[in-house]
Amino acid sequence: MKHKSTKWHAAYIQNAYRELERGITRRQLDTLQIDATGKKVLDVGCGPGNLLVALAADVPERLIGVDMDEIFLLFGRSQIEKLSEQSSEVPALMRAALPTLPFADETFDLVTCFLVMPHVPDDRVALVELARVLKPGGTLAISGHGFGFPLRYLKRFRLKPLQMYLATLIYRCTGKKWIRNTLQNDKKMSDILNSIGVVSEIRHYNKRVFGCVATYWIKAIKRETTPNAIQ
Ligand SMILES: C[S@@+](CC[C@H](N)C(=O)[O-])C[C@H]1O[C@@H](n2cnc3c(N)ncnc32)[C@H](O)[C@@H]1O
């Protein structure tokens, strides 16, 4: 499927790179105590490459970003070319989508997947795939939106927040994502991770809106032996 560049792409890229310049992206990694130095790293749903640029500063052994959106990948490549001029670790970008990643089992020391869970067809299946490509003892870091997220946009957009709540409800009841923009409960995401042998270590939120989490981050470590192997 060919993608067309939209106003949303332009706005997302502008905001993502502004956050990168202001050090917000780095602080998110620091909050989760993530250091990519010397590691094999995969960023899934890398968008325009903003997190890759931040991770490259650590000089990982290998750094790969995948996304399903050609427009973001195109922009990401142009940013990465600038990076190579500054001779830091140059990430490789490729087109791929959850729930099928084109990598062998247990390839990476660190897998990041920020703000992608709202869009994957099935949360659990996506997490199992992320865990599959992670080495035992490796780190998985994910983030997504909680129930407070749409409340931020109530004044500007009326329909979008309603759509998100409805899509989340439909997903909970039927297991189908009607639109790929659902909200997650971070405790439930941690429970899924624990059940597949990836133990949640740090959970972090930004400010709550009316008591509800807007954005959550989870850092989790893949057990050396999976629950099935223990039995
Ligand atoms: C909100 S953006 C997040 C981009 C970046 N990770 C960040 O933190 O700024 C969501 C990204 O996930 C990608 N995406 C959505 N569904 C995906 C899937 N099933 N597999 C891989 N990437 C996906 C989108 O193309 C988009 O680039």
PDBQT file of the ligand as one rigid body, heavy atoms in Angstrom, charges set to zero:
ROOT
HETATM    1  C1  LIG A 301       2.417   7.704  16.986  1.00  0.00    +0.000 C 
HETATM    2  S1  LIG A 301       3.654   7.143  15.865  1.00  0.00    +0.000 S 
HETATM    3  C2  LIG A 301       5.052   6.852  16.949  1.00  0.00    +0.000 C 
HETATM    4  C3  LIG A 301       6.357   7.053  16.255  1.00  0.00    +0.000 C 
HETATM    5  C4  LIG A 301       7.602   6.959  17.169  1.00  0.00    +0.000 C 
HETATM    6  N1  LIG A 301       7.736   5.600  17.714  1.00  0.00    +0.000 N 
HETATM    7  C5  LIG A 301       7.561   7.963  18.289  1.00  0.00    +0.000 C 
HETATM    8  O1  LIG A 301       7.629   7.553  19.467  1.00  0.00    +0.000 OA
HETATM    9  O2  LIG A 301       7.447   9.149  18.024  1.00  0.00    +0.000 OA
HETATM   10  C6  LIG A 301       3.095   5.500  15.546  1.00  0.00    +0.000 C 
HETATM   11  C7  LIG A 301       3.961   4.816  14.525  1.00  0.00    +0.000 C 
HETATM   12  O3  LIG A 301       3.658   3.430  14.492  1.00  0.00    +0.000 OA
HETATM   13  C8  LIG A 301       3.618   3.000  13.163  1.00  0.00    +0.000 C 
HETATM   14  N2  LIG A 301       2.789   1.789  13.134  1.00  0.00    +0.000 N 
HETATM   15  C9  LIG A 301       1.447   1.691  13.251  1.00  0.00    +0.000 A 
HETATM   16  N3  LIG A 301       1.065   0.417  13.207  1.00  0.00    +0.000 NA
HETATM   17  C10 LIG A 301       2.195  -0.328  13.078  1.00  0.00    +0.000 A 
HETATM   18  C11 LIG A 301       2.467  -1.709  12.975  1.00  0.00    +0.000 A 
HETATM   19  N4  LIG A 301       1.475  -2.616  13.003  1.00  0.00    +0.000 N 
HETATM   20  N5  LIG A 301       3.734  -2.130  12.847  1.00  0.00    +0.000 NA
HETATM   21  C12 LIG A 301       4.757  -1.217  12.808  1.00  0.00    +0.000 A 
HETATM   22  N6  LIG A 301       4.560   0.115  12.895  1.00  0.00    +0.000 NA
HETATM   23  C13 LIG A 301       3.303   0.558  13.023  1.00  0.00    +0.000 A 
HETATM   24  C14 LIG A 301       3.044   4.189  12.409  1.00  0.00    +0.000 C 
HETATM   25  O4  LIG A 301       3.337   4.126  11.030  1.00  0.00    +0.000 OA
HETATM   26  C15 LIG A 301       3.738   5.331  13.100  1.00  0.00    +0.000 C 
HETATM   27  O5  LIG A 301       4.967   5.632  12.531  1.00  0.00    +0.000 OA
ENDROOT
TORSDOF 0
